[in-house]
C-alpha cells in the first residue's frame, strides 16, 4: 500500500473508532504493492458496542510533513507516520474503504440504521481503526452525534492505493462534559440546583468573582442509551473523596467533566499546584466510581465568558470549556446558539484558554495513582 493524503499538519488530533487488534498484515498480507489484498476478509464483520472503543488519537505526519501519511511500504519511520494513541505511535500498514451499516439509538430510544462509507486503517502493531471519510460518496459526519450500538461491514468500496485519497475524518459528539441534574452550584443566592439556574444568574467563580451565566444546555440519556454506551454513565464522587469535606455531599458529573486537583504531587508533575482532571481518570481512587445504579441521567452545561472554576457540592469543578471536543459534544443546535453568543469560537484559529492546566488522560491517571500510592488527598489544604 502507498499513502493517505489529509490536510496538512504534522500532528492532528482526532477521534477514531478502535475495533481491536487483528494479526499483523490481515488487511495487507502482500507487502510492496498498492493493493490491500486482505480487505475482503473484513466483509461480513459485525462489531457490537462491546467490540468498539472511541479513542483520542493523533494523525502523525512528522517525517515528510507534507499532508500525507506514508505507510510502511513507502517509508520505514514507525514513530513519525501513522496514528498515535496515548503517546505511542504505530505506522500505517494498510487502508481500504468499505460500505457499512451503522445501528444506533435515536433520541426516543428506538433503534435505527444508517448506511455509509468508512475507511479502515490497520497499523503495524495490528491495531484496527474505523474512521469517517468524504471520499467514495462518504461523509465525515457519518458517526457524529449518534449512540452507536453496532457496525456491520457490508462490502469493499476500494482497496487500490491510487484511488484512495483520504480526507482527515474524526468522530464528533460522543463525549459529554457537564454536571448532572441535582448538582448544587454556589451562586450569589447560595447553593442552587443546576436545573434551576437561568441565563444571567450570578455564579461564584474562583478567579473572577460573581460571573453571569451566558448559556445553559442539557441532554437526557435514557437507559437504552446508557446500555449501549456505558462509558457515558456518570461518575459519582462521594462526600470527602477529594479531600477533607470535599465534596460536601456526593457529586455526580459526566466522565469527561473536570474537577480541580490541588496538591504537591500535581506541582511535582506539572509545575503548578492546581490542575483540572477529567473525573473518569480518577476512578482508581477510593470514593470515585462509575454510577452503575442510575437508569437514566440528565447532563447540564453552563457557559460563561471564559472557562471558569465553580463550586459544585462544595468541590471546585469546571464550567463548559469551549475546546473543540467539548463543543462537538453539545450538538449542532446548541453549537449554533453558542456561536451566536461567541462568534470568535467559530474561527478555526481561535484557541480557548483553560482556567487551569489540563493534563492528558495518561498523565492524569499517573497522577491519581501517585496520590493513591502515597495516601495523599487530591485536594490539599496545605
Wavefront OBJ file of the C-alpha trace (Angstrom):
o trace
v 0.000 0.000 0.000
v 1.032 3.600 -0.519
v -0.044 6.878 1.053
v -3.064 8.535 2.683
v -3.389 12.288 1.974
v -5.074 14.558 4.535
v -4.990 18.280 5.404
v -1.511 19.475 6.260
v -0.288 19.214 9.860
v 2.388 17.058 11.406
v 0.215 16.045 14.388
v -3.562 16.327 14.141
v -5.987 15.478 16.950
v -8.991 13.321 16.114
v -11.228 10.592 17.453
v -11.337 7.147 15.907
v -13.386 4.014 16.480
v -10.972 1.335 17.662
v -12.007 -2.155 16.505
v -9.315 -4.105 18.327
v -6.268 -5.947 17.033
v -6.057 -8.260 14.046
v -2.984 -10.293 13.104
v -0.399 -8.013 11.538
v -0.889 -7.969 7.764
v -4.562 -9.012 7.841
v -5.539 -6.073 5.652
v -2.324 -6.129 3.594
v -0.843 -9.661 3.536
v 1.349 -8.988 0.480
v 3.757 -6.121 1.074
v 5.377 -3.904 -1.548
v 2.393 -3.161 -3.812
v -0.538 -0.741 -3.984
v -3.322 -3.156 -3.007
v -4.818 -4.159 0.335
v -5.377 -7.773 -0.680
v -6.979 -8.711 2.642
v -9.790 -6.148 2.509
v -12.397 -8.804 1.690
v -11.597 -10.606 4.951
v -13.273 -7.734 6.832
v -16.518 -8.047 4.860
v -19.245 -9.590 6.991
v -17.681 -8.485 10.267
v -20.219 -7.290 12.827
v -18.948 -5.089 15.650
v -21.121 -4.698 18.736
v -20.780 -1.950 21.331
v -18.520 -4.256 23.342
v -16.141 -4.636 20.379
v -15.627 -0.903 19.837
v -13.865 1.866 21.729
v -13.905 5.566 20.909
v -10.290 6.696 21.220
v -8.498 10.026 21.269
v -5.840 9.754 18.572
v -3.427 11.871 16.571
v -2.652 11.520 12.901
v 1.140 11.708 12.631
v 2.822 13.277 9.602
v 6.125 14.243 11.182
v 8.609 12.825 8.659
v 7.760 14.369 5.293
v 5.416 16.933 6.887
v 3.605 17.015 3.558
v -0.009 16.299 4.463
v 0.354 12.620 3.538
v 0.668 9.714 5.943
v 3.056 7.201 4.391
v 2.734 3.521 5.212
v 5.493 1.003 5.743
v 5.728 0.122 2.050
v 6.677 3.701 1.290
v 8.998 4.538 4.166
v 10.047 2.887 7.416
v 9.721 5.559 10.085
v 7.285 3.979 12.560
v 7.436 6.765 15.155
v 6.707 9.532 12.680
v 3.996 8.456 10.225
v 0.765 6.800 11.362
v -1.596 7.016 14.342
v -0.625 7.989 17.870
v -2.635 6.865 20.905
v -1.641 7.701 24.492
v 1.865 8.694 23.448
v 2.614 5.614 21.328
v 2.729 5.820 17.519
v 2.365 2.885 15.153
v 2.917 3.300 11.435
v 0.153 2.808 8.899
v 0.347 -0.620 7.248
v -2.743 -0.509 5.030
v -6.154 1.083 4.493
v -9.302 0.370 2.487
v -12.804 1.797 2.062
v -15.982 -0.129 2.887
v -19.750 0.147 2.693
v -21.004 -0.078 6.272
v -24.299 -0.099 8.157
v -24.451 1.715 11.491
v -27.042 0.737 14.087
v -27.772 3.468 16.631
v -30.285 4.501 19.285
v -32.419 7.560 18.484
v -33.421 10.253 20.949
v -36.723 8.449 21.567
v -34.910 5.244 22.483
v -35.785 3.447 19.223
v -33.205 1.595 17.140
v -32.340 2.899 13.672
v -29.809 2.155 10.932
v -27.777 4.258 8.530
v -25.698 3.186 5.535
v -22.479 4.932 4.565
v -18.829 4.655 3.567
v -15.994 4.413 6.095
v -12.260 3.802 5.904
v -10.423 1.143 7.899
v -6.780 1.575 8.858
v -4.565 -1.234 10.098
v -1.325 -0.260 11.807
v 1.955 -2.132 12.081
v 1.105 -3.187 15.635
v -2.135 -4.812 14.442
v -4.477 -2.090 15.724
v -7.536 -1.567 13.530
v -9.402 1.760 13.383
v -12.545 2.838 11.551
v -12.893 6.486 10.555
v -15.347 8.568 8.532
v -14.370 9.899 5.116
v -15.778 12.171 2.416
v -14.319 10.007 -0.369
v -16.317 7.474 -2.402
v -19.638 9.129 -1.570
v -18.983 9.187 2.157
v -19.366 11.990 4.685
v -17.085 12.960 7.553
v -20.158 13.333 9.805
v -21.207 9.686 9.383
v -20.746 8.758 13.050
v -21.402 12.150 14.622
v -23.881 12.626 17.490
v -25.092 9.043 17.404
v -25.403 6.492 20.193
v -23.904 3.675 18.130
v -24.733 0.106 19.141
v -23.215 -1.753 16.209
v -21.440 -1.538 12.853
v -21.718 -4.063 10.005
v -19.133 -4.163 7.204
v -21.018 -4.958 4.002
v -18.626 -4.720 1.055
v -15.337 -3.305 -0.216
v -15.581 0.040 -1.994
v -11.896 0.355 -2.923
v -8.648 -1.242 -1.829
v -6.370 0.117 -4.571
v -3.956 2.785 -3.373
v -4.104 5.020 -6.445
v -7.811 5.641 -5.819
v -7.639 6.220 -2.067
v -7.418 9.948 -1.431
v -8.289 10.336 2.234
v -9.592 13.476 3.935
v -8.994 13.863 7.678
v -12.039 12.498 9.485
v -12.997 12.330 13.119
v -15.945 11.244 15.261
v -17.839 14.051 16.986
v -20.445 14.352 19.698
v -19.733 11.141 21.582
v -18.340 12.717 24.723
v -20.162 14.814 27.324
v -18.609 17.437 29.585
v -21.052 18.568 32.274
v -22.890 18.301 35.600
v -25.875 16.073 36.333
v -29.317 17.191 37.462
v -29.266 17.972 41.168
v -25.716 19.341 41.326
v -25.599 22.306 43.721
v -23.870 25.345 42.209
v -22.743 28.164 44.504
v -24.320 31.480 43.445
v -24.875 34.938 44.908
v -28.009 33.424 46.484
v -26.267 30.398 47.946
v -26.361 26.871 46.531
v -28.843 26.380 43.685
v -29.669 23.168 41.814
v -28.188 23.388 38.350
v -31.540 22.668 36.681
v -32.978 25.772 38.398
v -30.308 28.145 37.090
v -31.069 30.592 34.294
v -29.062 32.673 31.852
v -27.949 35.831 33.655
v -27.776 34.259 37.118
v -24.600 35.142 39.008
v -22.344 32.233 39.924
v -19.364 32.300 42.282
v -16.094 31.625 40.424
v -12.629 31.077 41.879
v -10.840 33.570 39.675
v -13.302 36.291 38.674
v -15.838 36.593 41.473
v -19.509 36.604 40.510
v -19.999 35.873 36.810
v -23.260 35.810 34.814
v -24.227 32.597 33.043
v -24.220 33.212 29.287
v -25.692 29.908 28.117
v -27.186 26.731 29.608
v -27.761 23.444 27.799
v -28.884 19.976 28.787
v -29.117 16.443 27.425
v -31.019 13.487 28.850
v -29.748 9.936 28.327
v -32.262 7.122 28.732
v -31.490 3.645 29.988
v -31.364 2.344 26.405
v -28.633 4.839 25.524
v -26.647 4.181 28.696
v -26.911 0.475 27.970
v -25.414 0.960 24.528
v -22.781 3.457 25.643
v -21.921 2.655 29.262
v -18.924 4.988 29.015
v -21.402 7.868 29.232
v -22.573 6.799 32.680
v -21.862 9.490 35.270
v -19.055 9.362 37.792
v -20.076 9.548 41.450
v -17.621 11.414 43.669
v -18.598 10.591 47.230
v -18.520 13.170 50.008
v -14.925 13.645 51.176
v -13.408 11.615 48.306
v -11.307 14.528 47.021
v -10.153 15.811 50.398
v -11.327 16.793 53.855
v -15.016 17.581 53.359
v -14.624 17.853 49.574
v -17.136 17.464 48.119
v -19.534 18.266 50.935
v -22.068 15.786 49.535
v -21.997 13.171 46.774
v -21.393 14.803 43.395
v -22.366 13.288 40.039
v -20.644 14.523 36.890
v -20.089 13.254 33.363
v -16.965 11.117 32.806
v -15.221 13.942 30.925
v -16.131 16.684 33.396
v -13.026 18.044 35.077
v -12.524 18.532 38.797
v -9.790 20.601 40.381
v -6.848 18.802 41.967
v -4.584 20.801 44.276
v -1.546 19.044 45.716
v 2.228 18.876 45.980
v 2.140 15.853 43.673
v 0.491 17.988 40.987
v 3.229 20.588 41.413
v 5.988 17.979 41.094
v 4.430 16.549 37.947
v 3.183 19.673 36.176
v 4.894 22.646 37.795
v 1.641 24.018 39.218
v -0.333 23.210 42.362
v -3.716 23.179 40.626
v -4.830 21.204 37.578
v -8.195 20.206 36.141
v -8.647 16.476 35.579
v -11.480 14.503 33.958
v -13.433 12.585 36.590
v -13.100 9.307 34.676
v -9.316 9.415 35.147
v -9.728 9.254 38.936
v -11.853 6.122 39.341
v -8.871 4.203 40.737
v -9.220 6.213 43.930
v -11.495 5.351 46.832
v -14.890 7.015 46.696
v -14.797 7.817 42.971
v -16.764 5.294 40.925
v -18.929 4.828 37.858
v -22.587 5.243 38.859
v -23.850 1.925 37.504
v -27.064 2.169 39.541
v -28.569 5.037 37.523
v -31.202 4.102 34.946
v -31.074 7.474 33.212
v -29.219 10.742 33.627
v -29.649 14.350 32.595
v -26.496 16.359 31.985
v -26.282 20.166 32.140
v -23.712 22.549 30.641
v -23.145 26.085 31.914
v -21.084 28.556 29.911
v -19.503 31.851 30.962
v -17.479 34.476 29.115
v -14.416 32.335 29.812
v -13.558 28.947 31.239
v -14.165 29.166 34.986
v -13.687 27.145 38.148
v -17.016 26.998 40.006
v -18.137 25.424 43.284
v -20.418 22.386 42.970
v -21.444 20.456 46.087
v -18.518 22.141 47.795
v -15.957 20.940 45.229
v -14.132 23.070 42.688
v -15.014 21.974 39.163
v -15.006 23.448 35.678
v -17.613 25.244 33.645
v -18.032 24.275 29.985
v -14.676 24.597 28.235
v -15.023 25.772 24.645
v -12.341 23.466 23.305
v -13.138 21.614 20.068
v -14.072 18.284 21.658
v -16.444 19.846 24.194
v -18.146 21.924 21.509
v -18.665 18.853 19.343
v -20.421 17.198 22.263
v -23.192 19.786 22.669
v -24.890 19.081 19.322
v -25.408 21.317 16.296
v -28.403 23.327 17.564
v -26.606 24.223 20.790
v -23.426 24.938 18.852
v -25.285 27.447 16.672
v -26.535 29.217 19.808
v -23.035 29.349 21.287
v -21.509 30.663 18.045
v -24.132 33.432 18.015
v -23.047 34.470 21.515
v -19.333 33.947 20.887
v -18.653 34.234 17.128
v -14.896 34.021 17.716
v -15.331 30.344 18.625
v -16.232 29.589 15.005
v -12.788 30.746 13.891
v -10.665 27.590 13.401
v -7.597 29.554 14.528
v -9.156 30.584 17.850
v -7.517 28.901 20.843
v -9.550 28.984 24.095
v -7.641 29.407 27.337
v -8.329 26.863 30.085
v -8.783 28.050 33.658
v -6.042 25.648 34.785
v -3.552 23.282 33.174
v -5.303 20.269 31.600
v -3.189 17.096 31.862
v -3.646 14.381 29.260
v -5.586 11.276 30.245
v -2.402 9.288 30.663
v -0.815 11.992 32.825
v -3.961 12.307 34.936
v -4.107 8.564 35.616
v -0.448 8.565 36.664
v -1.108 11.483 38.963
v -4.105 9.726 40.516
v -2.032 6.589 41.059
v 0.676 8.593 42.829
v -1.914 10.067 45.188
v -3.213 6.566 45.885
v 0.235 5.069 46.466
v 1.271 7.915 48.769
v -2.094 8.101 50.546
v -2.464 11.793 49.711
v -5.748 13.649 49.109
v -6.445 15.121 45.689
v -7.351 18.432 47.294
v -4.844 19.516 49.907
v -5.393 22.411 52.297
v -1.680 22.945 52.910
l 1 2 3 4 5 6 7 8 9 10 11 12 13 14 15 16 17 18 19 20 21 22 23 24 25 26 27 28 29 30 31 32 33 34 35 36 37 38 39 40 41 42 43 44 45 46 47 48 49 50 51 52 53 54 55 56 57 58 59 60 61 62 63 64 65 66 67 68 69 70 71 72 73 74 75 76 77 78 79 80 81 82 83 84 85 86 87 88 89 90 91 92 93 94 95 96 97 98 99 100 101 102 103 104 105 106 107 108 109 110 111 112 113 114 115 116 117 118 119 120 121 122 123 124 125 126 127 128 129 130 131 132 133 134 135 136 137 138 139 140 141 142 143 144 145 146 147 148 149 150 151 152 153 154 155 156 157 158 159 160 161 162 163 164 165 166 167 168 169 170 171 172 173 174 175 176 177 178 179 180 181 182 183 184 185 186 187 188 189 190 191 192 193 194 195 196 197 198 199 200 201 202 203 204 205 206 207 208 209 210 211 212 213 214 215 216 217 218 219 220 221 222 223 224 225 226 227 228 229 230 231 232 233 234 235 236 237 238 239 240 241 242 243 244 245 246 247 248 249 250 251 252 253 254 255 256 257 258 259 260 261 262 263 264 265 266 267 268 269 270 271 272 273 274 275 276 277 278 279 280 281 282 283 284 285 286 287 288 289 290 291 292 293 294 295 296 297 298 299 300 301 302 303 304 305 306 307 308 309 310 311 312 313 314 315 316 317 318 319 320 321 322 323 324 325 326 327 328 329 330 331 332 333 334 335 336 337 338 339 340 341 342 343 344 345 346 347 348 349 350 351 352 353 354 355 356 357 358 359 360 361 362 363 364 365 366 367 368 369 370 371 372 373 374 375 376 377 378 379 380 381 382
